């Protein structure tokens, strides 16, 4: 099970909304949104419409998965 954490602040709201589309579940854990999935979680930076500085600082923590891609175009988390 992949668990991806993103800080719940307005700057990261577009990333949160797009991550929620490919994750199987999302819940608030303290100041973070935790996305859980047994399938890859994929977020496109351009689709989320965030600048690179926000994009590259959006991932707070990851458990049970690996970053298969995290570049200027896409964040792709796959099961470990």
C-alpha positions, -999 to 999 in steps of 0.1 A, spaced: 0 0 0 14 34 -11 10 62 14 18 97 1 16 128 24 12 164 12 10 194 35 -25 208 35 -18 244 26 -34 265 -1 -2 264 -23 -5 226 -26 -42 225 -31 -39 218 -69 -15 189 -62 -38 176 -35 -68 177 -59 -50 159 -87 -34 133 -64 -69 125 -51 -79 116 -87 -55 86 -89 -54 75 -53 -79 51 -39 -85 71 -7 -75 104 9 -78 115 45 -66 144 67 -39 134 92 -29 163 113 -17 191 90 -13 166 60 -34 149 34 -26 112 32 -33 95 -1 -34 57 -1 -35 33 -30 -24 -1 -41 -21 13 -77 3 40 -89 -5 75 -79 2 99 -108 0 137 -109 9 159 -139 24 192 -130 10 211 -160 -25 196 -154 -23 207 -117 -11 241 -129 16 247 -103 50 263 -107 81 243 -103 91 256 -69 57 246 -55 58 213 -74 92 201 -61 84 210 -25 49 194 -25 58 158 -13 62 157 25 66 120 30 62 86 12 57 52 27 52 18 10 61 31 -25 89 44 -46 92 75 -68 93 61 -103 93 97 -117 94 131 -101 105 157 -127 92 189 -141 64 170 -158 50 143 -136 50 127 -102 46 89 -104 46 68 -72 45 31 -76 42 3 -51 75 -8 -36 
